[in-house]
Amino acid sequence: MGSKKQEVERRLLENMPRLYKLAGWYASGRPIDPDDIVQLTCEQVIKYWHQWEGTGFDTWIRRITFSQARDELRREHTRQGVDVDTTLIADKVATSRIEALLMLKDINKIWPEMIPEHREVLLVVGLEGYSYAEAAKILDIPQGTVMSRIKRAREAAKRLLGAKS
């Protein structure tokens, strides 16, 4: 039993740079702190280490990270008195990994204006290179939802990039 917990702790430490990167991208332009997201993620991983099934650790901790980021964004909006439509906290962006990486320079210009859902898909599919099926597991949404959010996010990115020209 202790060896599984040690394995979770070891893998968590190995993944800390990636978690900070994901949290930083997610929080960019938002009223939430990436350090808070990572801390909340670590707390959840340590608290629920026994729920890890032994495979798919990256998917498991990214799912926790995105869940904590969404929750923290909701909490911050609540503290500020803003009503958050939870259906908006799930859209994502990306086409192919290559296209996403080529667009990264331009995306950085519009990143603060993109909704969290678009950022999530861009991070998971575009930057991290996960398949739609893997992204669906990480984000805890159906694969069809990932695909439709990618389409909407792509359209939003084109619209925002056109406005920046």
Secondary structure, 3 states (H helix, E strand, C coil): CHHHHHHHHHHHHHHHHHHHHHHHHHHCCCCCCHHHHHHHHHHHHHHCHHHCCCCCHHHHHHHHHHHHHHHHHHHHHHHCCCCCCHHHCCCECCCCHHHHHHHHHHHHHHHHHCCHHHHHHHHHHHHCCCCHHHHHHHHCCCHHHHHHHHHHHHHHHHHHHHHHC
